[in-house]
Amino acid sequence: MEIIKEDNAFALCNDSGEKVGAVEFVEKGDHIVITHTRVNQELREQGLAAQLILKTVENARTHNLKVGASCSYAKAYLKNHEDEFEDILMK
């Protein structure tokens, strides 16, 4: 699996290059809001959605952006890992 940067998204692609998941976000000035996270049904429960969120957080840190979420999965993930992301979470 490979995570590829797209416009306002990171795509998860399998070894054949087929997109099998994605995290989408909107950039608003000094922060981003994660709006949607999805992974194909047959690949769920393998931590792939978490990898997409982590890639998004890593990208935000690199660009000195805060992170928020309207996506229910991303909201829960960020809340459950609040200690790791405290420095970049939107208040």
N, C-alpha and C positions, 0 to 999 in steps of 0.2 A: 504494500500500500504506500501511496505517496500523497502528500498534501501539497497542493499547488495554489499559489496566490492568484486570485481573479479580482476584478473590480468589485470592491465592497464584499468580498467573500473569500473563503478558502474552500477548495474542492478536494474531496478525498477520492482518489482514483485507484482502481485495482491494477494489477500487473499488466493488464491488456489496455490500460489507458481509459477504461470506462469509468465515468463518474458514478460513484456509489454512495456519496454523502456530501454534505456541505454545511458550512456555517455562514450565515449572511449577516451583515451589519451595516449600519448607517453611520457615517462620520459626520459629527456636528461640532465644528470648531475644535475645542480642546478635549473632546471625548468621542467614544464610539458607543453605539447601542447595538447589542446583538439581538437581531430580530427573528432569526429562525435557525434551527439546527435540525438536521435530518441525516439518517443513515438508513440504507436499504434494510428492509425487514429481516432478511436472512443473515445480516451482519450485526444485528443489535446484540446487546449484552456482551460485547467484546472490548468495551472501553474506547471505541472509535470516536464517538461523539465527544467524549472527554478530551481526546487528543486534538480535536478540532477547536474546542474551547481554549485549550492550553496554547495552541498555535496563535489564536487570536489575541490572547493575553500577552504572549511573548512579543507579538507585533506591536501591540499598544505600548508596551514598556519601551520598546526600541524607539518609538516615535513620541514618547512622553505624553501619551493620551490616557485619560481616565476611561474606565469601562463600566457600562451599565447593561441591563438586559430587559427586553420585553418578552423574550422567549421563555416559556416556563422551565424548560430544561436548563437553559443557561442561568436563569435566576437561581434555581435550586443548586446548581453546581457551584456557582460563585459564593452563595451563602454557606454551603457546606465546607468550603475551602477558604473562608474569609481571612483566616490568619495568613495564608500564603499570598493573598491578593490585596491585603489591607492598603498597601501603598498606592494602588491604582483604582480602587473601587470608587464609583461615584457615590456621594453621600446624599 
